Amino acid sequence: MDTEAQHPERDRSSRPSDSEETPSDSGGPEGRSRFALVSRISAHVPGGRITLALFLCLLFPLLLGTFVLRPFQIPSGSMEQALRIGDRVLVNKLAYRFGAVPQRGDIVVFDGTGYFGHADYIKRVVGVGGDHVVCCDDEGRIQVNGRPVDESGFLYPGDSPSSVPFDVVVPAGRLFLLGDHRSDSSDSRAHLGSPGGGMIPVGEVIGRADWIVWPSAHATRLDRPGAYARVPAPGRAGAHG
């Protein structure tokens, strides 16, 4: 009787404290399961865990490049002086997902197949759906929805906004795109008579160029210029604020 009555007391005294009772992630059932899974996979891979680790190291940048970021090398001088031939930029492929859309002033990479040519291109967004874009006013400036745009902060030195006059309304869901080096850029102006009228569907945009990453001496973030900040919304041409 006494022995049996003492069992609960011995059990209580021998139980670990709460902190001792809580297993670590690596030592608990879940941690052991992950370890066992890795062990089982590596057992079927030639070279074992080393090969598996190398494979994961190669897979990560592939997934990153497919879904998040894509490097793009500047092929021409059409975006000088912001982007020079040979510069490498990182294109943010998530910039226009989840409801976001390109904004005036953004530098975008897009698939020009059927519109500009069979290649990917990089240009600056000058007009979005509904915008009325005109060149040029009495002072030689581009106007968007009746508002002159001061492009001096990014236009190639010595270039005029355009040597080709145009007066277009950008259809909904499309973009009017120009290079910063206007005298060396085949852009929306050069394709006004092509299918789509030189306007690129938003769906063909691969992403927004956010960073110059190479060469290191030229590395910088590509911010949206403030030149378009005072442009009124489409349909409010001539509005002032």
Secondary structure, DSSP 8 states (H G I E B T S, - for coil): -HHHHHHHHHHHHHS--HHHHS--TTTSHHHHHHHHHHHHHHHTSTTHHHHHHHHHHHHHHHHHHHHTEEEEE--SSTTTTTS-TT-EEEEETTTT-TT----TT-EEEEE-TTTT-SSEEEEEEEE-TT-EEEE--TTS--EETTEE---TTTS-TT--S-SS-EEEE--TTEEEEE-SSGGG--SGGGGTTSGGGG-EEGGGEEEEEEEEEESGGG-EE----GGGTT---TT-TT---
